[in-house]
Amino acid sequence: MLKRFFKKNTTAKTPIHDWHISSMSCHHCAGRIDAILKNNRVKKYRIDIKNRRLQLFQEVDVDKIKEILATEGYQAD
């Protein structure tokens, strides 16, 4: 189900933010996803289900990210 939301990103090599889904803490800036999701738009994202990571690259709607995180068991405010 999650694959239909994603396209492989071949242009951006390093994500701007990289969260582990269980802790929701960014590996790059130590920022929590809760604060980022309060904005109307965030960067393009990719979820690696196997390693349970959420990586952001370019702008997308926050609602789409919240929907996907909900399927992973994370409840965003």
C-alpha positions in Angstrom: 0.0 0.0 0.0 2.8 2.4 0.9 4.5 2.0 -2.5 1.8 3.9 -4.3 2.8 7.0 -2.4 6.4 7.0 -3.4 8.6 7.4 -6.4 12.2 6.6 -6.3 14.2 9.8 -5.8 17.3 9.7 -8.0 18.2 13.4 -7.8 18.7 13.9 -4.1 21.4 11.7 -2.6 21.3 12.9 1.1 18.0 13.5 2.9 17.5 16.8 4.6 15.9 15.0 7.5 16.1 11.3 8.4 13.9 10.1 11.2 13.6 6.7 12.6 9.9 6.0 12.8 10.0 4.5 16.3 11.7 7.5 17.9 10.7 10.2 15.4 14.0 11.9 16.0 16.0 13.2 13.0 19.5 11.7 12.6 20.8 14.9 11.0 19.5 17.7 13.2 18.1 15.8 16.2 14.8 17.6 15.5 11.5 15.8 16.2 9.1 15.2 13.4 6.2 16.7 15.5 7.7 20.2 15.2 8.3 19.8 11.4 4.8 18.5 10.8 3.2 21.6 12.3 4.3 23.5 9.2 2.0 23.3 6.2 4.6 21.8 3.9 7.7 19.8 4.4 10.3 18.3 2.1 9.8 15.3 -0.3 9.9 12.2 1.7 10.8 8.5 1.5 9.9 5.8 4.0 12.2 2.8 4.2 9.8 0.2 5.8 12.5 -2.4 6.3 14.7 0.0 8.4 11.7 2.0 9.6 13.0 5.4 8.4 11.3 8.5 7.1 13.6 10.7 4.9 12.6 14.1 3.6 14.0 15.7 0.4 11.6 18.2 -1.2 8.2 19.8 -0.5 5.1 17.7 -0.1 1.8 18.0 1.8 2.1 17.3 5.5 -1.3 15.5 5.4 0.1 12.8 3.1 3.0 12.2 5.6 0.6 12.0 8.5 -1.6 9.5 6.6 1.4 7.3 5.9 2.8 7.5 9.5 -0.7 6.5 10.7 -0.4 3.3 8.8 2.9 2.7 10.6 1.2 3.2 14.0 2.4 6.8 14.6 -0.2 9.3 15.6 0.7 12.9 14.6 -1.1 15.8 16.2 
